[in-house]
Amino acid sequence: MAAFFRSLRDLLVSLKLTVVLLVLGMILVFVATIDQVHLGVWAVQQKYFRSFIVYAQIGGFSVPMFPGGYLIGGVYFLNLIAGHIYRFKLGWRKSGILLTHAGFILLLVGELLSGLWQEDFQLRLSPGETKNYSESSRAIELAFVNTTDPKFDEVVAIPEGLLAKEGSVQNPKLPFRVVIKHYYTNSMVQMRTAAPAAAPAEATAGFGAQLAVIPLAPTYKEDERNLPSVLVELLGPDGSLGTWLASMHLVAPQEIAVAGQTWKIALRSKRAYKPFSLTLVKFSHDRYPGTEIPKNFSSKIHITTPDGRDDRDVLIYMNNPLRYQGLTFYQAGFENNDRTTILQVVRNPSWQLPYIACAVMTLGLLIQFGIHLVGFVGKRRNLSSATA
Amino acid sequence: MRRFLSTVLLTLPLLTACRDAKVETYRIAKETDAPPPDANTAPATGGGMSGMPVDRAEGRALTWTAPAHWTSKAASSMRKATYVLTGASGVTAELAITAFPGDVGGDVANVNRWRGQLGLPPVEAAELPALLHRSETHGLAITVVDLAGVKQENTQRMLGAIVPFEGATWFFKLTGADALVATEKANFLTFVQSIQPGPTSASAPAAATPTPAPAPAADMASTPVPNAAGPSLTWTAPADWQAKPASAMRKATFLVPAPGGGTFELAITAFPGDVGGELANVNRWRGQLGLQPLADADLAGAVTHLSANGLSFTLVDFASAPAGQSKRMVGAMVPFGGATWFFKLLGPDAAVAAQKPAFLAFLQTVKAL
């Protein structure tokens, strides 16, 4: 056992491991950059960097191909820390190197925390519209909303990850079991009357029976988004409640009555509810007089909290986001003939870490080079005074 | 120390494991459903209005007589009909006719939804009677409301009529610039009086119940898209093509004569960006002919390319089944000045085939202004 730990320690503190990890990291960055052409930046980050293992699809199977960013970064992180603890000697000559490495460790930690905690959602508001949630521009969810109670709605949301597995989902809040029959990452929906050649409908209830789902290849382009559809069968205690089609193409939720409860089913952008509401008072798109050149975009927003603590107007414009309850609301865009505003809602508690890390590394390098420079200049002076 | 290291090593994967997909449950304050989709509040989830099959009211339809100067637009799956009204200096207003099952929330909800679209605050039920003008014609109870937006530079005005009919509610909504809508109000009221139940047979007149257009992602006809307002293209059309006045949505329209008499249209439009990319555009056009969408791999085989005056056109030529009486579309798209320009020749198969050489020659004349 002791021998095992010793070899583990020797491996962890070894500089060879550092070099191997750096090389692996370089290969990973290179391959990921090339693959960005096919997948786009977001999918590449998920596949190569925010993963432990990079898988490749070979003949329908996922085959592990290469260590992912979390694995390389994680082991590198341990290697750095272990190396420092093992070889640690306090002394001012090493202070620059120590600081540089500390900065680097902070950078690794910051990236991990961003990956875990960052929330990047959007909020679309038309004039007079009030919302107390933001929506993801990528992630989707299958939402079952129990609207029976007159005072509140109960939401059960199944995330995309589970839908894609096409298994079955049981939740104590749901009066039925959800069997996911088909999940289409990207799809098109047509009226059956317009698509006579489509395969027979699998959906037996709701709008789905009149619609044909046509699977499409997933898109990875920056300016496009996948519009998924899902076919689910609901199994109640007394048997099937029908197969339902939920799709991002359907705006209105579908209703089902089960055991005296009313449930609404909708596939929608993943929502993050907030303990406050925002109302768009006015969106302005100012142009320079006589031209179409944009001068300013701004959204006048009214914030209200249920407890009445906040009930005020704020103005969000370019480079002047609203920071509220740990979230940052940026003016991100507009649509619908300059009527609807799009706000980017970002939560990243660790956003300062990369800046601090870079500052620490810069300081460390300055100290280290400073020490060498002072030593070098001192040596030259001694040499010249000795020869004089 | 060793224990510390092994603990860290073991907990690192656990840290990330909490990102795994889990079913979330939570309670929220009572939510009212989104109002029945309306062109003015189209959510931008990628699909246009007509891409969303909503529970439209089917069954017996209403018919009406529209003033001659209102231009009927292609129907979409969301709309029963659409008319465009053009005023002086090219200002336009649009009359949208939709129908939904039930009462769609009642008068208060419907009026307040319209008020919301104009940026007006909602009204209470008690204030409602003062805003509504109720009348009866052809056995239908018609409720008319006249709403003007907040006074500002380009105030919008809305004239709406709500007509309950056989378990559904029909909405006639005229929206546009204040001045134009005000001048058209008399016409609108006459129009409203012309509304009457359609024939009982299943085959109602085509004008009142247009067949739902096959609807892929976005339907240009009913989604308010910002027109590309950048640099412009110019062209020289054959002498026998008759130019129609431009509308807000179109850069130009030509009436192209068919060999056996009659005309069909060449529509020229431009929209910012790539409008979803070549595949999406080609598939939208295919959808308009009732054809199945193409896969990415099939795209290269379905299009041809043409270069003229430094512009690179992508050409398509599709005919809908069945042959003989089928429709045909010869279309060209060209990216120019940060926008995509579309030239769409759509008409009966034989007529379009006869005019195709003229269309290709016409494309050779297209150049930057």
Interface residues (C-beta under 8 A of the other chain):
Chain A: F5 L8 R9 L12 F52 Y70 G74 L78 I81 A82 I85 L112 G115 L116 R124 S126 P127 G128 E129 N132 E141 V145 T147 P150 K151 F152 D153 E154 V155 V156 A157 I158 P159 E160 G161 L162 V169 N171 K173 M188 V189 Q190 M191 T193 A194 A195 A197 F207 Q210 L211 I214 L216 A217 K221 D223 E224 R225 L227 M248 H249 L250 V251 A252 P253 S269 Y273 K282 E292 P306 E335 N336 N337 R339 T340
Chain B: M1 R2 L5 S6 V8 L9 L12 P13 L15 T16 C18 R19 D20 A21 K22 V23 E24 T25 Y26 R27 I28 A29 K30 E31 D33 A34 P36 P37 N40 T41 A42 P43 A44 T45 G46 G47 G51 M52 P53 V54 D55 S77 G116 Q117 G119 L120 P121 T211 P212 A213 P214 A215 P216 A217 P224 P226 A229 G273 D274 G276 G277 A280 N283 G287 G290 Q292 P293 A295 D296
